[in-house]
Amino acid sequence: MANEVRTGAPVNTKSLAAFLFNEMERLKAKETTPQEAIAQAKLASQLNNLLDYELKRTVVQMKLKEAGANVEVKLREIESKSFDEATVE
């Protein structure tokens, strides 16, 4: 199950945003605890850090290529379900 995405699980930024909004609504309605909401927020923050890292990684590759380094610029498509093989050409 480690490599599978559950049906209905957030798989991109749009579905993650919807998931987080629903969690905020659940917290407001007292259907979840503040501790659970804090844990969800921390996980979302880590995901945001990963998205930011991927963008910065590609920018560095582009700058290296511009400077004459023999670097292949690859923007990995991390929002796809099959991230291991996904790249944007």
Backbone as XML, in Angstrom:
<?xml version="1.0"?>
<chain id="A" units="angstrom">
  <residue number="1" name="MET">
    <atom name="N" x="0.821" y="-1.194" z="0.000"/>
    <atom name="CA" x="0.000" y="0.000" z="0.000"/>
    <atom name="C" x="0.866" y="1.259" z="0.000"/>
  </residue>
  <residue number="2" name="ALA">
    <atom name="N" x="2.137" y="1.150" z="0.309"/>
    <atom name="CA" x="3.006" y="2.319" z="0.391"/>
    <atom name="C" x="3.097" y="3.066" z="-0.933"/>
  </residue>
  <residue number="3" name="ASN">
    <atom name="N" x="3.009" y="2.364" z="-2.051"/>
    <atom name="CA" x="3.122" y="3.011" z="-3.353"/>
    <atom name="C" x="1.775" y="3.329" z="-3.980"/>
  </residue>
  <residue number="4" name="GLU">
    <atom name="N" x="0.696" y="3.019" z="-3.297"/>
    <atom name="CA" x="-0.634" y="3.259" z="-3.841"/>
    <atom name="C" x="-1.228" y="4.532" z="-3.250"/>
  </residue>
  <residue number="5" name="VAL">
    <atom name="N" x="-2.004" y="5.225" z="-4.049"/>
    <atom name="CA" x="-2.734" y="6.393" z="-3.567"/>
    <atom name="C" x="-4.168" y="5.959" z="-3.340"/>
  </residue>
  <residue number="6" name="ARG">
    <atom name="N" x="-4.663" y="6.207" z="-2.130"/>
    <atom name="CA" x="-6.044" y="5.838" z="-1.819"/>
    <atom name="C" x="-7.011" y="6.656" z="-2.653"/>
  </residue>
  <residue number="7" name="THR">
    <atom name="N" x="-8.130" y="6.071" z="-3.012"/>
    <atom name="CA" x="-9.171" y="6.789" z="-3.731"/>
    <atom name="C" x="-9.654" y="7.941" z="-2.854"/>
  </residue>
  <residue number="8" name="GLY">
    <atom name="N" x="-9.717" y="9.122" z="-3.436"/>
    <atom name="CA" x="-10.151" y="10.288" z="-2.690"/>
    <atom name="C" x="-9.034" y="10.988" z="-1.947"/>
  </residue>
  <residue number="9" name="ALA">
    <atom name="N" x="-7.816" y="10.439" z="-1.978"/>
    <atom name="CA" x="-6.691" y="11.076" z="-1.307"/>
    <atom name="C" x="-6.194" y="12.247" z="-2.144"/>
  </residue>
  <residue number="10" name="PRO">
    <atom name="N" x="-5.734" y="13.323" z="-1.491"/>
    <atom name="CA" x="-5.210" y="14.455" z="-2.252"/>
    <atom name="C" x="-3.999" y="14.036" z="-3.088"/>
  </residue>
  <residue number="11" name="VAL">
    <atom name="N" x="-4.016" y="14.320" z="-4.386"/>
    <atom name="CA" x="-2.919" y="13.917" z="-5.266"/>
    <atom name="C" x="-2.282" y="15.095" z="-5.990"/>
  </residue>
  <residue number="12" name="ASN">
    <atom name="N" x="-2.842" y="16.299" z="-5.829"/>
    <atom name="CA" x="-2.236" y="17.483" z="-6.432"/>
    <atom name="C" x="-2.593" y="18.685" z="-5.567"/>
  </residue>
  <residue number="13" name="THR">
    <atom name="N" x="-2.077" y="19.850" z="-5.923"/>
    <atom name="CA" x="-2.301" y="21.018" z="-5.062"/>
    <atom name="C" x="-3.776" y="21.407" z="-4.970"/>
  </residue>
  <residue number="14" name="LYS">
    <atom name="N" x="-4.523" y="21.205" z="-6.045"/>
    <atom name="CA" x="-5.945" y="21.563" z="-6.011"/>
    <atom name="C" x="-6.709" y="20.652" z="-5.045"/>
  </residue>
  <residue number="15" name="SER">
    <atom name="N" x="-6.480" y="19.350" z="-5.134"/>
    <atom name="CA" x="-7.197" y="18.451" z="-4.231"/>
    <atom name="C" x="-6.682" y="18.573" z="-2.801"/>
  </residue>
  <residue number="16" name="LEU">
    <atom name="N" x="-5.390" y="18.910" z="-2.627"/>
    <atom name="CA" x="-4.865" y="19.136" z="-1.282"/>
    <atom name="C" x="-5.516" y="20.370" z="-0.667"/>
  </residue>
  <residue number="17" name="ALA">
    <atom name="N" x="-5.662" y="21.433" z="-1.448"/>
    <atom name="CA" x="-6.314" y="22.644" z="-0.947"/>
    <atom name="C" x="-7.755" y="22.347" z="-0.541"/>
  </residue>
  <residue number="18" name="ALA">
    <atom name="N" x="-8.463" y="21.559" z="-1.340"/>
    <atom name="CA" x="-9.843" y="21.192" z="-1.003"/>
    <atom name="C" x="-9.876" y="20.371" z="0.286"/>
  </residue>
  <residue number="19" name="PHE">
    <atom name="N" x="-8.937" y="19.438" z="0.414"/>
    <atom name="CA" x="-8.850" y="18.618" z="1.619"/>
    <atom name="C" x="-8.624" y="19.502" z="2.848"/>
  </residue>
  <residue number="20" name="LEU">
    <atom name="N" x="-7.681" y="20.458" z="2.748"/>
    <atom name="CA" x="-7.379" y="21.331" z="3.882"/>
    <atom name="C" x="-8.557" y="22.235" z="4.222"/>
  </residue>
  <residue number="21" name="PHE">
    <atom name="N" x="-9.253" y="22.727" z="3.198"/>
    <atom name="CA" x="-10.438" y="23.537" z="3.454"/>
    <atom name="C" x="-11.484" y="22.717" z="4.212"/>
  </residue>
  <residue number="22" name="ASN">
    <atom name="N" x="-11.692" y="21.476" z="3.777"/>
    <atom name="CA" x="-12.658" y="20.615" z="4.467"/>
    <atom name="C" x="-12.235" y="20.362" z="5.908"/>
  </residue>
  <residue number="23" name="GLU">
    <atom name="N" x="-10.929" y="20.204" z="6.130"/>
    <atom name="CA" x="-10.437" y="20.008" z="7.497"/>
    <atom name="C" x="-10.699" y="21.257" z="8.349"/>
  </residue>
  <residue number="24" name="MET">
    <atom name="N" x="-10.529" y="22.455" z="7.757"/>
    <atom name="CA" x="-10.824" y="23.692" z="8.491"/>
    <atom name="C" x="-12.302" y="23.756" z="8.857"/>
  </residue>
  <residue number="25" name="GLU">
    <atom name="N" x="-13.145" y="23.355" z="7.923"/>
    <atom name="CA" x="-14.585" y="23.346" z="8.198"/>
    <atom name="C" x="-14.918" y="22.337" z="9.301"/>
  </residue>
  <residue number="26" name="ARG">
    <atom name="N" x="-14.256" y="21.179" z="9.262"/>
    <atom name="CA" x="-14.479" y="20.170" z="10.310"/>
    <atom name="C" x="-14.041" y="20.696" z="11.666"/>
  </residue>
  <residue number="27" name="LEU">
    <atom name="N" x="-12.927" y="21.435" z="11.703"/>
    <atom name="CA" x="-12.441" y="22.009" z="12.957"/>
    <atom name="C" x="-13.439" y="23.045" z="13.476"/>
  </residue>
  <residue number="28" name="LYS">
    <atom name="N" x="-13.929" y="23.892" z="12.573"/>
    <atom name="CA" x="-14.907" y="24.920" z="12.949"/>
    <atom name="C" x="-16.175" y="24.279" z="13.518"/>
  </residue>
  <residue number="29" name="ALA">
    <atom name="N" x="-16.577" y="23.154" z="12.922"/>
    <atom name="CA" x="-17.778" y="22.448" z="13.375"/>
    <atom name="C" x="-17.493" y="21.517" z="14.560"/>
  </residue>
  <residue number="30" name="LYS">
    <atom name="N" x="-16.256" y="21.556" z="15.052"/>
    <atom name="CA" x="-15.824" y="20.723" z="16.184"/>
    <atom name="C" x="-15.957" y="19.231" z="15.898"/>
  </residue>
  <residue number="31" name="GLU">
    <atom name="N" x="-15.763" y="18.850" z="14.621"/>
    <atom name="CA" x="-15.775" y="17.436" z="14.228"/>
    <atom name="C" x="-14.372" y="16.840" z="14.297"/>
  </residue>
  <residue number="32" name="THR">
    <atom name="N" x="-13.382" y="17.675" z="14.553"/>
    <atom name="CA" x="-12.001" y="17.223" z="14.693"/>
    <atom name="C" x="-11.361" y="18.020" z="15.820"/>
  </residue>
  <residue number="33" name="THR">
    <atom name="N" x="-10.301" y="17.511" z="16.373"/>
    <atom name="CA" x="-9.646" y="18.196" z="17.494"/>
    <atom name="C" x="-8.607" y="19.190" z="16.979"/>
  </residue>
  <residue number="34" name="PRO">
    <atom name="N" x="-8.299" y="20.189" z="17.784"/>
    <atom name="CA" x="-7.235" y="21.118" z="17.391"/>
    <atom name="C" x="-5.901" y="20.400" z="17.157"/>
  </residue>
  <residue number="35" name="GLN">
    <atom name="N" x="-5.617" y="19.359" z="17.924"/>
    <atom name="CA" x="-4.373" y="18.605" z="17.745"/>
    <atom name="C" x="-4.320" y="17.936" z="16.380"/>
  </residue>
  <residue number="36" name="GLU">
    <atom name="N" x="-5.451" y="17.378" z="15.945"/>
    <atom name="CA" x="-5.505" y="16.771" z="14.614"/>
    <atom name="C" x="-5.324" y="17.834" z="13.532"/>
  </residue>
  <residue number="37" name="ALA">
    <atom name="N" x="-5.930" y="18.994" z="13.724"/>
    <atom name="CA" x="-5.797" y="20.081" z="12.759"/>
    <atom name="C" x="-4.351" y="20.566" z="12.693"/>
  </residue>
  <residue number="38" name="ILE">
    <atom name="N" x="-3.694" y="20.645" z="13.829"/>
    <atom name="CA" x="-2.284" y="21.053" z="13.862"/>
    <atom name="C" x="-1.432" y="20.045" z="13.103"/>
  </residue>
  <residue number="39" name="ALA">
    <atom name="N" x="-1.691" y="18.765" z="13.317"/>
    <atom name="CA" x="-0.932" y="17.723" z="12.616"/>
    <atom name="C" x="-1.153" y="17.818" z="11.105"/>
  </residue>
  <residue number="40" name="GLN">
    <atom name="N" x="-2.398" y="18.046" z="10.679"/>
    <atom name="CA" x="-2.689" y="18.192" z="9.254"/>
    <atom name="C" x="-1.967" y="19.404" z="8.684"/>
  </residue>
  <residue number="41" name="ALA">
    <atom name="N" x="-1.951" y="20.507" z="9.426"/>
    <atom name="CA" x="-1.283" y="21.721" z="8.960"/>
    <atom name="C" x="0.223" y="21.504" z="8.812"/>
  </residue>
  <residue number="42" name="LYS">
    <atom name="N" x="0.811" y="20.773" z="9.740"/>
    <atom name="CA" x="2.245" y="20.487" z="9.652"/>
    <atom name="C" x="2.560" y="19.624" z="8.437"/>
  </residue>
  <residue number="43" name="LEU">
    <atom name="N" x="1.720" y="18.652" z="8.155"/>
    <atom name="CA" x="1.921" y="17.809" z="6.976"/>
    <atom name="C" x="1.772" y="18.623" z="5.694"/>
  </residue>
  <residue number="44" name="ALA">
    <atom name="N" x="0.781" y="19.509" z="5.661"/>
    <atom name="CA" x="0.589" y="20.366" z="4.488"/>
    <atom name="C" x="1.793" y="21.282" z="4.292"/>
  </residue>
  <residue number="45" name="SER">
    <atom name="N" x="2.353" y="21.765" z="5.388"/>
    <atom name="CA" x="3.537" y="22.615" z="5.315"/>
    <atom name="C" x="4.716" y="21.852" z="4.728"/>
  </residue>
  <residue number="46" name="GLN">
    <atom name="N" x="4.882" y="20.613" z="5.126"/>
    <atom name="CA" x="5.971" y="19.799" z="4.586"/>
    <atom name="C" x="5.776" y="19.542" z="3.099"/>
  </residue>
  <residue number="47" name="LEU">
    <atom name="N" x="4.541" y="19.338" z="2.680"/>
    <atom name="CA" x="4.260" y="19.160" z="1.260"/>
    <atom name="C" x="4.587" y="20.431" z="0.486"/>
  </residue>
  <residue number="48" name="ASN">
    <atom name="N" x="4.239" y="21.576" z="1.059"/>
    <atom name="CA" x="4.566" y="22.849" z="0.426"/>
    <atom name="C" x="6.086" y="23.004" z="0.298"/>
  </residue>
  <residue number="49" name="ASN">
    <atom name="N" x="6.826" y="22.585" z="1.322"/>
    <atom name="CA" x="8.286" y="22.637" z="1.257"/>
    <atom name="C" x="8.810" y="21.779" z="0.112"/>
  </residue>
  <residue number="50" name="LEU">
    <atom name="N" x="8.196" y="20.628" z="-0.104"/>
    <atom name="CA" x="8.612" y="19.750" z="-1.195"/>
    <atom name="C" x="8.349" y="20.389" z="-2.556"/>
  </residue>
  <residue number="51" name="LEU">
    <atom name="N" x="7.180" y="20.991" z="-2.723"/>
    <atom name="CA" x="6.869" y="21.680" z="-3.971"/>
    <atom name="C" x="7.866" y="22.809" z="-4.226"/>
  </residue>
  <residue number="52" name="ASP">
    <atom name="N" x="8.179" y="23.572" z="-3.180"/>
    <atom name="CA" x="9.137" y="24.672" z="-3.292"/>
    <atom name="C" x="10.526" y="24.147" z="-3.662"/>
  </residue>
  <residue number="53" name="TYR">
    <atom name="N" x="10.936" y="23.047" z="-3.046"/>
    <atom name="CA" x="12.238" y="22.440" z="-3.346"/>
    <atom name="C" x="12.329" y="22.053" z="-4.826"/>
  </residue>
  <residue number="54" name="GLU">
    <atom name="N" x="11.291" y="21.426" z="-5.344"/>
    <atom name="CA" x="11.315" y="20.981" z="-6.737"/>
    <atom name="C" x="11.455" y="22.160" z="-7.696"/>
  </residue>
  <residue number="55" name="LEU">
    <atom name="N" x="10.760" y="23.258" z="-7.412"/>
    <atom name="CA" x="10.880" y="24.437" z="-8.265"/>
    <atom name="C" x="12.282" y="25.037" z="-8.182"/>
  </residue>
  <residue number="56" name="LYS">
    <atom name="N" x="12.813" y="25.161" z="-6.977"/>
    <atom name="CA" x="14.162" y="25.707" z="-6.801"/>
    <atom name="C" x="15.210" y="24.819" z="-7.468"/>
  </residue>
  <residue number="57" name="ARG">
    <atom name="N" x="15.020" y="23.517" z="-7.397"/>
    <atom name="CA" x="15.940" y="22.560" z="-8.015"/>
    <atom name="C" x="16.021" y="22.790" z="-9.519"/>
  </residue>
  <residue number="58" name="THR">
    <atom name="N" x="14.871" y="22.989" z="-10.138"/>
    <atom name="CA" x="14.824" y="23.213" z="-11.577"/>
    <atom name="C" x="15.446" y="24.556" z="-11.941"/>
  </residue>
  <residue number="59" name="VAL">
    <atom name="N" x="15.200" y="25.584" z="-11.131"/>
    <atom name="CA" x="15.792" y="26.896" z="-11.394"/>
    <atom name="C" x="17.313" y="26.808" z="-11.343"/>
  </residue>
  <residue number="60" name="VAL">
    <atom name="N" x="17.848" y="26.086" z="-10.371"/>
    <atom name="CA" x="19.308" y="25.910" z="-10.278"/>
    <atom name="C" x="19.830" y="25.199" z="-11.523"/>
  </residue>
  <residue number="61" name="GLN">
    <atom name="N" x="19.143" y="24.169" z="-11.974"/>
    <atom name="CA" x="19.565" y="23.461" z="-13.178"/>
    <atom name="C" x="19.566" y="24.406" z="-14.378"/>
  </residue>
  <residue number="62" name="MET">
    <atom name="N" x="18.541" y="25.249" z="-14.494"/>
    <atom name="CA" x="18.471" y="26.188" z="-15.611"/>
    <atom name="C" x="19.628" y="27.190" z="-15.558"/>
  </residue>
  <residue number="63" name="LYS">
    <atom name="N" x="19.943" y="27.696" z="-14.370"/>
    <atom name="CA" x="21.042" y="28.649" z="-14.226"/>
    <atom name="C" x="22.388" y="27.999" z="-14.539"/>
  </residue>
  <residue number="64" name="LEU">
    <atom name="N" x="22.557" y="26.748" z="-14.115"/>
    <atom name="CA" x="23.794" y="26.028" z="-14.426"/>
    <atom name="C" x="23.939" y="25.844" z="-15.936"/>
  </residue>
  <residue number="65" name="LYS">
    <atom name="N" x="22.845" y="25.497" z="-16.582"/>
    <atom name="CA" x="22.881" y="25.317" z="-18.034"/>
    <atom name="C" x="23.221" y="26.636" z="-18.738"/>
  </residue>
  <residue number="66" name="GLU">
    <atom name="N" x="22.620" y="27.725" z="-18.284"/>
    <atom name="CA" x="22.905" y="29.048" z="-18.851"/>
    <atom name="C" x="24.374" y="29.435" z="-18.660"/>
  </residue>
  <residue number="67" name="ALA">
    <atom name="N" x="24.974" y="28.965" z="-17.560"/>
    <atom name="CA" x="26.370" y="29.287" z="-17.264"/>
    <atom name="C" x="27.330" y="28.386" z="-18.036"/>
  </residue>
  <residue number="68" name="GLY">
    <atom name="N" x="26.804" y="27.467" z="-18.813"/>
    <atom name="CA" x="27.642" y="26.619" z="-19.645"/>
    <atom name="C" x="27.886" y="25.225" z="-19.112"/>
  </residue>
  <residue number="69" name="ALA">
    <atom name="N" x="27.295" y="24.897" z="-17.999"/>
    <atom name="CA" x="27.463" y="23.550" z="-17.446"/>
    <atom name="C" x="26.676" y="22.544" z="-18.285"/>
  </residue>
  <residue number="70" name="ASN">
    <atom name="N" x="27.189" y="21.349" z="-18.357"/>
    <atom name="CA" x="26.528" y="20.286" z="-19.107"/>
    <atom name="C" x="25.480" y="19.628" z="-18.199"/>
  </residue>
  <residue number="71" name="VAL">
    <atom name="N" x="24.353" y="20.307" z="-18.041"/>
    <atom name="CA" x="23.298" y="19.864" z="-17.132"/>
    <atom name="C" x="22.014" y="19.696" z="-17.921"/>
  </residue>
  <residue number="72" name="GLU">
    <atom name="N" x="21.342" y="18.581" z="-17.692"/>
    <atom name="CA" x="20.033" y="18.366" z="-18.316"/>
    <atom name="C" x="18.968" y="18.961" z="-17.392"/>
  </residue>
  <residue number="73" name="VAL">
    <atom name="N" x="18.212" y="19.907" z="-17.908"/>
    <atom name="CA" x="17.172" y="20.556" z="-17.106"/>
    <atom name="C" x="15.925" y="19.692" z="-17.137"/>
  </residue>
  <residue number="74" name="LYS">
    <atom name="N" x="15.479" y="19.267" z="-15.937"/>
    <atom name="CA" x="14.296" y="18.424" z="-15.826"/>
    <atom name="C" x="13.395" y="18.955" z="-14.734"/>
  </residue>
  <residue number="75" name="LEU">
    <atom name="N" x="12.189" y="19.350" z="-15.104"/>
    <atom name="CA" x="11.190" y="19.698" z="-14.112"/>
    <atom name="C" x="10.377" y="18.435" z="-13.864"/>
  </residue>
  <residue number="76" name="ARG">
    <atom name="N" x="10.578" y="17.859" z="-12.683"/>
    <atom name="CA" x="9.851" y="16.629" z="-12.373"/>
    <atom name="C" x="8.400" y="16.961" z="-12.053"/>
  </residue>
  <residue number="77" name="GLU">
    <atom name="N" x="7.497" y="16.205" z="-12.625"/>
    <atom name="CA" x="6.060" y="16.413" z="-12.415"/>
    <atom name="C" x="5.669" y="15.697" z="-11.134"/>
  </residue>
  <residue number="78" name="ILE">
    <atom name="N" x="5.820" y="16.387" z="-10.008"/>
    <atom name="CA" x="5.605" y="15.733" z="-8.724"/>
    <atom name="C" x="4.134" y="15.619" z="-8.341"/>
  </residue>
  <residue number="79" name="GLU">
    <atom name="N" x="3.261" y="16.240" z="-9.110"/>
    <atom name="CA" x="1.845" y="16.136" z="-8.791"/>
    <atom name="C" x="1.175" y="14.963" z="-9.501"/>
  </residue>
  <residue number="80" name="SER">
    <atom name="N" x="1.927" y="14.229" z="-10.295"/>
    <atom name="CA" x="1.318" y="13.081" z="-10.960"/>
    <atom name="C" x="1.368" y="11.879" z="-10.030"/>
  </residue>
  <residue number="81" name="LYS">
    <atom name="N" x="0.504" y="10.934" z="-10.249"/>
    <atom name="CA" x="0.457" y="9.751" z="-9.398"/>
    <atom name="C" x="1.700" y="8.889" z="-9.565"/>
  </residue>
  <residue number="82" name="SER">
    <atom name="N" x="2.277" y="8.891" z="-10.765"/>
    <atom name="CA" x="3.473" y="8.067" z="-10.994"/>
    <atom name="C" x="4.706" y="8.969" z="-11.018"/>
  </residue>
  <residue number="83" name="PHE">
    <atom name="N" x="4.991" y="9.616" z="-9.905"/>
    <atom name="CA" x="6.074" y="10.579" z="-9.802"/>
    <atom name="C" x="7.426" y="9.991" z="-10.201"/>
  </residue>
  <residue number="84" name="ASP">
    <atom name="N" x="7.656" y="8.723" z="-9.908"/>
    <atom name="CA" x="8.965" y="8.110" z="-10.190"/>
    <atom name="C" x="9.380" y="8.250" z="-11.653"/>
  </residue>
  <residue number="85" name="GLU">
    <atom name="N" x="8.428" y="8.223" z="-12.562"/>
    <atom name="CA" x="8.738" y="8.257" z="-13.993"/>
    <atom name="C" x="8.355" y="9.583" z="-14.649"/>
  </residue>
  <residue number="86" name="ALA">
    <atom name="N" x="7.712" y="10.472" z="-13.922"/>
    <atom name="CA" x="7.113" y="11.662" z="-14.540"/>
    <atom name="C" x="8.114" y="12.815" z="-14.627"/>
  </residue>
  <residue number="87" name="THR">
    <atom name="N" x="8.269" y="13.352" z="-15.819"/>
    <atom name="CA" x="9.053" y="14.577" z="-16.035"/>
    <atom name="C" x="8.336" y="15.418" z="-17.061"/>
  </residue>
  <residue number="88" name="VAL">
    <atom name="N" x="8.548" y="16.718" z="-16.982"/>
    <atom name="CA" x="7.989" y="17.626" z="-17.970"/>
    <atom name="C" x="9.085" y="17.926" z="-18.960"/>
  </residue>
  <residue number="89" name="GLU">
    <atom name="N" x="8.829" y="17.675" z="-20.223"/>
    <atom name="CA" x="9.848" y="17.887" z="-21.283"/>
    <atom name="C" x="9.813" y="19.299" z="-21.761"/>
  </residue>
</chain>
